[in-house]
Amino acid sequence: MKIKGKVILLIFLVVFIMISGLLVTNKFFLEKFYLENKEDTLLEIGAKVVDPNTTIDFQQLEREYNVLISIEKFQNLNSFSSEGSLTKEQVEHIREVLESGNKIFMNINMKDYRGESIYLFYPYLRGKYIEISTPLSFIQEGMKISTEYHLKLLALTLVLGIFLAFSLERGIEELNETNERLKEEIERERQIETLRKEFIANVSHELKTPIAIIQGYAQGLFENIASDEDKEFYAETIIEESKKMDGLVRELLLISHIESGQLKLTTERFDIILLIEEIVERIIVKYHDFKVELPSGEAYVYGDETYISRVLQNLIENAFKYSEESKSIKIGVEEKSDVYQIYIENRTTQVKKEDLKNIWTPFYRMNKNRNREGHGLGLAIVKGILQQHKSKFGVDIAKEKLRIWFELPKKTFFY
C-alpha cells in the first residue's frame, strides 16, 4: 500500500476512533460531569445564602448562575405531590432529610415551561428550607450542540486530511527516505546519550559513599571529638576510602584510554601459566579458605604482560567473589592450533543467563548488592584490553558453572 493510501486509512481510523470516543463520552460521562458540576454550583449558592456574614442579592445570583432561588416552608413541599411532579413518598423523604439537617438533590420533571429540572433542597431556619433549581434542558441542549459541533469539526478534519494526503504524498515519501537514512545515526546518538547519563549516574553513586565517609571522619578530626584511639581509626578510614576513590579514578581513566584508542600495548613473549601462579599467590591471601585448581607446565604467549596480568587479576577475583558453597575455582590453559585458551571456572547461583548480555557493560553488577566490593568496572576493563589485543573471548554458564575464557596467540601474528 502506498503512503497516500496508508495516510488516508490512518485518518479514517483516527476520525472513527475520535467520533466513537466522543459519542461514548457524551452518552456515559458528559451528562454526569455536567450534573456533578451543576450540583457543586447549587451547593455553593446554598452555602452563600445561609451564611449570615454574606449579603445576598438573589436576583444577581439567579442571573449569574441561571437558577431560581426561594425560601419555603416545609408544608410547601406538598405542592410537588399535588402537581404530580413527585409522589407523596418522595416528598416525605425530602421532608425527613431536611428535618435531619441534611441537603438533598432531586431531579423533578415540572409540568410547566421549566421541564425537567435539578432541585437542591437546603435546610435553613426552623421549619424552612432553601429551594434552588435549574432546568436540565440547558444541559441537554448544550450536550447536543457540543456533539453536533464536534461531529462537524471531525468531518472537516477528515476532508482536510484526505486533501493533504494527496497533496503531500511526495513530501511524505521524501521524509520517509530521509528518516530511514537518519535512523542509524539517531539510534547511535541515543545510545551514546543513554550511556553518558548512566555513566555519570554510576560514577556519582560510586564516589558519593567514600566522599561522605571521608567528609564525616575529617570533620570529626577537625573538631577534635575523637579519642586518640578513635583518631587513628578515623585516619585509617580516610586513607582506605581515599584508596578506593583512587582505584575508581584509575579504572575510569583506563576505560577512557581504552575507548579513545589511547591504550598502547607492549607486545612480549611470556609464560601465561607462571603469570597465573603469581597472581593467584597474591590474591589467595584474601581467600585462604578457597581451593584453587591451577594449570601446570609452560605455555608461552604473546601480548602485553602488564595488561594481561590486569585481565587475569580481574577475572580471578571475580571468580572468588561469585563462588559459593564449594569455594573452589578452576583455572586452565588449553592449547589449540595457533593459540592458548585461558579459562576461569567457578560455581555460582548469582549469575543468570540473562546477565551474560550485559556482563561486559561498565558498572553492571551480576549481584545487585551495592555493598559487594568493587565498582562493576572489572569486566569492562577486561573486554577493552582483550579487544586491543584482538583476542577472542567469551562467557558461558551451564548447570550453575560460570566459565570466562580468552585466547592469546603463540606467535605475534595478531600484532
C-alpha positions as CSV (number, residue, x, y, z in Angstrom):
1,M,0.0,0.0,0.0
2,K,1.3,3.4,-0.9
3,I,2.0,6.1,1.7
4,K,-1.1,8.1,0.4
5,G,-3.4,5.1,1.0
6,K,-1.8,4.5,4.4
7,V,-2.4,8.1,5.4
8,I,-6.0,8.1,4.2
9,L,-6.6,4.8,6.1
10,L,-5.0,6.2,9.2
11,I,-7.1,9.4,9.0
12,F,-10.2,7.3,8.7
13,L,-9.3,5.2,11.7
14,V,-8.4,8.2,13.8
15,V,-11.6,10.1,12.9
16,F,-13.6,6.9,13.6
17,I,-12.0,6.4,16.9
18,M,-12.5,10.1,17.8
19,I,-16.2,10.0,16.8
20,S,-16.7,6.8,18.7
21,G,-15.0,8.2,21.7
22,L,-17.0,11.4,21.5
23,L,-20.3,9.6,21.3
24,V,-19.4,7.3,24.2
25,T,-18.2,10.2,26.3
26,N,-21.3,12.3,25.6
27,K,-23.6,9.3,26.4
28,F,-22.0,8.0,29.5
29,F,-19.7,10.7,31.0
30,L,-20.5,14.2,29.8
31,E,-24.0,14.4,31.2
32,K,-22.8,13.0,34.5
33,F,-20.0,15.6,34.6
34,Y,-22.4,18.4,33.8
35,L,-24.7,17.3,36.6
36,E,-22.0,16.9,39.1
37,N,-20.7,20.4,38.2
38,K,-24.1,21.8,38.5
39,E,-24.7,20.2,41.9
40,D,-21.5,21.7,43.1
41,T,-22.7,25.1,41.9
42,L,-26.0,24.8,43.7
43,L,-24.3,23.8,46.9
44,E,-22.0,26.8,46.6
45,I,-25.1,29.0,46.2
46,G,-26.8,27.4,49.1
47,A,-23.8,28.0,51.3
48,K,-23.8,31.7,50.4
49,V,-27.5,32.1,51.2
50,V,-27.2,30.5,54.7
51,D,-24.0,32.4,55.5
52,P,-25.0,35.2,58.0
53,N,-21.9,37.1,57.2
54,T,-22.7,37.4,53.5
55,T,-25.1,39.9,51.9
56,I,-27.0,38.1,49.2
57,D,-28.6,39.7,46.1
58,F,-30.9,36.9,45.0
59,Q,-31.6,38.4,41.6
60,Q,-27.9,38.7,40.8
61,L,-27.3,35.1,41.9
62,E,-30.2,33.9,39.7
63,R,-28.9,35.8,36.7
64,E,-25.3,34.8,37.2
65,Y,-26.0,31.0,37.6
66,N,-29.3,30.7,35.7
67,V,-31.1,29.4,38.8
68,L,-34.3,30.0,40.7
69,I,-33.9,30.6,44.5
70,S,-36.7,30.7,47.1
71,I,-37.1,30.2,50.8
72,E,-40.0,28.0,51.5
73,K,-41.9,26.4,54.5
74,F,-41.9,22.7,54.9
75,Q,-45.7,22.5,54.1
76,N,-45.0,23.9,50.6
77,L,-43.3,20.6,49.7
78,N,-46.8,19.2,49.3
79,S,-47.3,21.2,46.2
80,F,-44.9,18.9,44.3
81,S,-47.1,15.9,45.0
82,S,-50.3,17.8,44.3
83,E,-49.0,18.9,40.9
84,G,-47.9,15.3,40.2
85,S,-44.2,16.2,39.9
86,L,-43.3,13.9,42.9
87,T,-45.0,11.1,44.8
88,K,-46.0,11.5,48.4
89,E,-43.3,9.1,49.4
90,Q,-40.7,11.2,47.7
91,V,-42.0,14.4,49.3
92,E,-42.0,12.7,52.7
93,H,-38.4,11.5,52.1
94,I,-37.3,15.1,51.3
95,R,-39.0,16.4,54.4
96,E,-37.2,13.8,56.6
97,V,-33.8,14.6,55.1
98,L,-34.4,18.4,55.7
99,E,-35.6,17.9,59.3
100,S,-32.4,15.9,60.0
101,G,-30.4,19.0,58.9
102,N,-29.1,17.4,55.6
103,K,-29.2,18.5,52.0
104,I,-30.8,16.5,49.1
105,F,-30.8,16.7,45.3
106,M,-33.8,15.6,43.3
107,N,-34.4,15.6,39.5
108,I,-38.0,16.8,39.0
109,N,-40.0,16.9,35.8
110,M,-42.1,20.0,36.2
111,K,-45.3,20.4,34.3
112,D,-44.6,23.9,33.2
113,Y,-42.1,25.7,30.9
114,R,-39.2,24.6,33.2
115,G,-39.5,21.0,32.1
116,E,-37.0,18.6,33.8
117,S,-35.0,20.4,36.4
118,I,-32.5,19.6,39.1
119,Y,-33.5,20.8,42.6
120,L,-31.4,21.3,45.7
121,F,-33.4,21.3,49.0
122,Y,-31.1,23.1,51.5
123,P,-32.0,23.2,55.3
124,Y,-32.5,26.7,56.6
125,L,-34.2,28.1,59.7
126,R,-36.6,26.0,61.7
127,G,-39.5,24.8,59.6
128,K,-38.0,26.4,56.4
129,Y,-35.7,25.3,53.6
130,I,-34.0,26.9,50.6
131,E,-35.1,25.7,47.2
132,I,-32.6,26.2,44.4
133,S,-33.4,24.8,40.9
134,T,-32.1,25.0,37.4
135,P,-33.5,23.5,34.2
136,L,-31.8,20.4,32.8
137,S,-32.8,21.4,29.3
138,F,-29.8,23.7,29.2
139,I,-27.5,20.8,29.9
140,Q,-29.2,18.6,27.3
141,E,-29.2,21.3,24.7
142,G,-25.5,22.1,25.4
143,M,-24.6,18.4,25.0
144,K,-26.5,18.3,21.7
145,I,-24.8,21.4,20.4
146,S,-21.4,20.1,21.6
147,T,-21.9,16.8,19.8
148,E,-23.0,18.4,16.6
149,Y,-20.1,20.9,16.7
150,H,-17.5,18.2,17.2
151,L,-19.0,15.9,14.6
152,K,-18.8,18.7,12.0
153,L,-15.3,19.5,13.1
154,L,-14.3,15.9,12.7
155,A,-15.9,15.7,9.3
156,L,-13.9,18.8,8.3
157,T,-10.8,17.3,9.7
158,L,-11.4,14.1,7.6
159,V,-11.8,16.1,4.4
160,L,-8.7,18.2,5.0
161,G,-6.8,15.1,5.9
162,I,-7.7,13.4,2.7
163,F,-6.7,16.5,0.7
164,L,-3.4,16.8,2.5
165,A,-2.8,13.1,1.9
166,F,-3.0,13.6,-1.9
167,S,-1.1,16.9,-1.8
168,L,1.8,15.8,0.4
169,E,2.3,12.3,-0.9
170,R,5.6,13.2,-2.5
171,G,6.8,15.1,0.6
172,I,5.9,12.2,2.8
173,E,7.9,9.8,0.7
174,E,10.9,12.1,0.8
175,L,10.5,12.4,4.5
176,N,10.3,8.7,4.9
177,E,13.5,8.2,2.9
178,T,15.3,10.9,5.0
179,N,14.1,9.2,8.1
180,E,15.4,5.9,7.0
181,R,18.8,7.4,6.3
182,L,18.9,9.1,9.7
183,K,17.7,6.1,11.8
184,E,21.1,4.6,12.5
185,E,22.6,8.0,13.3
186,I,19.7,8.9,15.7
187,E,19.9,5.5,17.4
188,R,23.6,5.8,17.8
189,E,23.2,9.3,19.3
190,R,20.5,8.0,21.6
191,Q,22.7,5.1,22.8
192,I,25.6,7.5,23.4
193,E,23.4,9.8,25.4
194,T,22.0,6.9,27.4
195,L,25.5,5.6,28.1
196,R,26.6,9.1,29.1
197,K,23.7,9.5,31.6
198,E,24.2,6.0,33.0
199,F,28.0,6.7,33.3
200,I,27.5,10.0,35.2
201,A,24.9,8.4,37.5
202,N,27.1,5.4,38.3
203,V,30.2,7.4,38.8
204,S,28.3,9.8,41.1
205,H,26.9,6.9,43.1
206,E,30.3,5.2,43.4
207,L,32.0,8.4,44.6
208,K,29.2,9.5,46.9
209,T,29.8,7.0,49.6
210,P,33.6,7.3,50.1
211,I,33.3,11.1,49.8
212,A,30.7,11.1,52.5
213,I,32.8,8.9,54.8
214,I,35.9,11.0,54.3
215,Q,34.0,14.2,55.0
216,G,32.5,12.7,58.1
217,Y,35.7,11.4,59.6
218,A,37.7,14.5,58.5
219,Q,35.1,16.7,60.3
220,G,35.5,14.6,63.4
221,L,39.2,15.1,63.4
222,F,38.9,18.8,62.7
223,E,36.5,19.3,65.6
224,N,38.7,17.1,67.8
225,I,35.8,15.0,69.0
226,A,37.6,11.6,68.9
227,S,39.8,9.9,71.4
228,D,43.4,9.1,70.5
229,E,42.4,5.6,69.6
230,D,39.5,6.8,67.5
231,K,41.7,9.3,65.8
232,E,43.8,6.5,64.5
233,F,40.7,4.7,63.3
234,Y,39.4,7.9,61.6
235,A,42.7,8.4,59.8
236,E,42.9,4.8,58.7
237,T,39.3,5.0,57.4
238,I,40.1,8.2,55.4
239,I,43.1,6.6,53.9
240,E,41.2,3.4,53.0
241,E,38.3,5.4,51.4
242,S,40.8,7.6,49.5
243,K,42.4,4.5,48.1
244,K,39.0,3.2,46.9
245,M,38.4,6.5,45.2
246,D,41.9,6.5,43.7
247,G,41.2,2.9,42.4
248,L,37.9,4.0,40.9
249,V,39.5,7.0,39.2
250,R,42.3,4.9,37.8
251,E,39.8,2.4,36.4
252,L,37.8,5.2,34.8
253,L,41.0,6.6,33.3
254,L,41.9,3.1,32.0
255,I,38.5,2.7,30.4
256,S,38.7,6.2,28.9
257,H,42.1,5.3,27.3
258,I,40.7,2.0,26.0
259,E,37.6,3.6,24.5
260,S,39.6,6.5,23.0
261,G,42.2,4.2,21.4
262,Q,45.0,5.6,23.5
263,L,45.9,2.3,25.2
264,K,49.4,1.5,24.0
265,L,50.4,-2.2,24.1
266,T,54.0,-3.5,24.5
267,T,54.0,-7.0,23.0
268,E,56.3,-9.5,24.5
269,R,56.6,-13.2,25.0
270,F,55.8,-14.6,28.4
271,D,54.7,-17.7,30.2
272,I,50.9,-17.3,30.9
273,I,50.9,-20.2,33.4
274,L,53.7,-18.6,35.5
275,L,51.8,-15.3,35.4
276,I,48.6,-17.1,36.6
277,E,50.5,-18.7,39.5
278,E,52.0,-15.3,40.6
279,I,48.6,-13.6,40.5
280,V,46.8,-16.4,42.5
281,E,49.6,-16.3,45.1
282,R,48.9,-12.6,45.7
283,I,45.1,-12.9,45.8
284,I,44.8,-16.1,47.7
285,V,45.8,-14.3,50.9
286,K,42.2,-12.8,51.0
287,Y,40.6,-16.1,50.1
288,H,42.7,-18.6,52.1
289,D,39.7,-20.9,52.6
290,F,39.3,-21.4,48.8
291,K,40.5,-24.4,46.8
292,V,42.2,-23.3,43.5
293,E,43.0,-25.8,40.7
294,L,45.9,-24.4,38.6
295,P,47.3,-25.4,35.3
296,S,50.8,-26.9,35.1
297,G,53.7,-26.8,32.8
298,E,54.6,-23.9,30.5
299,A,52.5,-22.0,27.9
300,Y,54.3,-19.1,26.2
301,V,52.1,-16.5,24.6
302,Y,52.4,-13.0,23.1
303,G,50.8,-9.9,24.4
304,D,51.3,-7.0,26.9
305,E,52.1,-8.9,30.1
306,T,51.1,-5.9,32.3
307,Y,47.6,-5.6,30.8
308,I,47.1,-9.4,30.6
309,S,48.0,-9.5,34.2
310,R,45.2,-7.0,34.9
311,V,42.8,-9.2,32.9
312,L,43.7,-12.3,34.9
313,Q,43.5,-10.5,38.2
314,N,40.0,-9.1,37.4
315,L,38.7,-12.5,36.2
316,I,40.2,-14.5,39.1
317,E,39.0,-12.0,41.7
318,N,35.5,-12.2,40.2
319,A,35.6,-16.0,40.4
320,F,36.5,-15.8,44.1
321,K,33.7,-13.2,44.8
322,Y,31.0,-15.1,43.0
323,S,31.8,-18.6,44.1
324,E,29.5,-20.0,46.7
325,E,29.3,-23.2,48.7
326,S,32.1,-25.2,47.0
327,K,34.6,-22.3,47.5
328,S,36.6,-23.6,44.6
329,I,37.7,-22.3,41.3
330,K,39.5,-23.8,38.3
331,I,42.0,-22.0,36.1
332,G,43.0,-23.8,33.0
333,V,45.1,-23.3,29.8
334,E,44.2,-25.3,26.7
335,E,46.4,-25.5,23.7
336,K,44.8,-25.0,20.3
337,S,46.3,-24.7,16.8
338,D,47.7,-21.2,16.9
339,V,46.6,-20.0,20.4
340,Y,46.2,-20.9,24.0
341,Q,42.8,-20.6,25.5
342,I,42.8,-19.4,29.1
343,Y,39.7,-20.0,31.2
344,I,38.5,-19.5,34.8
345,E,35.6,-21.6,36.1
346,N,33.6,-21.3,39.3
347,R,30.2,-22.5,40.6
348,T,27.6,-19.8,41.3
349,T,23.9,-19.2,41.5
350,Q,24.2,-15.4,41.4
351,V,24.8,-15.2,37.6
352,K,21.9,-15.9,35.3
353,K,21.8,-16.4,31.5
354,E,20.1,-13.0,31.2
355,D,23.2,-11.4,32.8
356,L,25.5,-12.5,30.1
357,K,24.4,-9.9,27.5
358,N,25.3,-7.1,29.9
359,I,28.3,-8.7,31.7
360,W,30.9,-6.6,29.9
361,T,29.0,-3.3,30.4
362,P,30.6,-0.7,32.7
363,F,29.1,-0.6,36.2
364,Y,26.9,-3.7,35.6
365,R,26.8,-5.9,38.6
366,M,25.7,-9.5,38.4
367,N,24.8,-9.2,42.1
368,K,22.8,-6.1,42.6
369,N,24.1,-5.7,46.2
370,R,25.9,-2.4,46.2
371,N,27.8,-3.5,49.3
372,R,29.8,-6.0,47.3
373,E,33.4,-5.0,46.9
374,G,34.3,-3.4,43.5
375,H,32.8,-0.8,41.1
376,G,31.4,-3.0,38.4
377,L,34.2,-2.0,36.0
378,G,36.4,-5.1,36.1
379,L,34.9,-7.0,33.2
380,A,34.5,-3.8,31.1
381,I,38.3,-3.3,31.5
382,V,38.9,-7.0,30.6
383,K,36.8,-6.6,27.5
384,G,38.7,-3.4,26.4
385,I,42.2,-4.9,27.0
386,L,41.3,-8.1,25.1
387,Q,39.8,-6.1,22.2
388,Q,43.0,-4.1,22.0
389,H,44.9,-7.5,21.8
390,K,42.4,-8.6,19.0
391,S,41.8,-11.6,21.2
392,K,38.7,-13.8,21.1
393,F,36.9,-14.0,24.5
394,G,33.5,-15.1,25.9
395,V,31.5,-16.3,28.8
396,D,29.3,-19.4,29.2
397,I,27.1,-20.7,32.0
398,A,25.7,-24.2,32.4
399,K,24.4,-26.1,35.4
400,E,25.5,-23.2,37.7
401,K,29.0,-23.3,36.4
402,L,30.4,-20.0,35.1
403,R,33.2,-20.1,32.6
404,I,35.0,-17.0,31.2
405,W,37.7,-17.5,28.6
406,F,40.0,-15.7,26.3
407,E,42.7,-16.6,23.8
408,L,46.3,-15.4,23.3
409,P,48.5,-16.3,20.3
410,K,51.6,-18.4,20.3
411,K,53.1,-16.1,17.8
412,T,52.9,-12.4,17.1
413,F,50.7,-12.6,14.0
414,F,48.0,-10.6,15.9
415,Y,50.2,-7.6,16.2
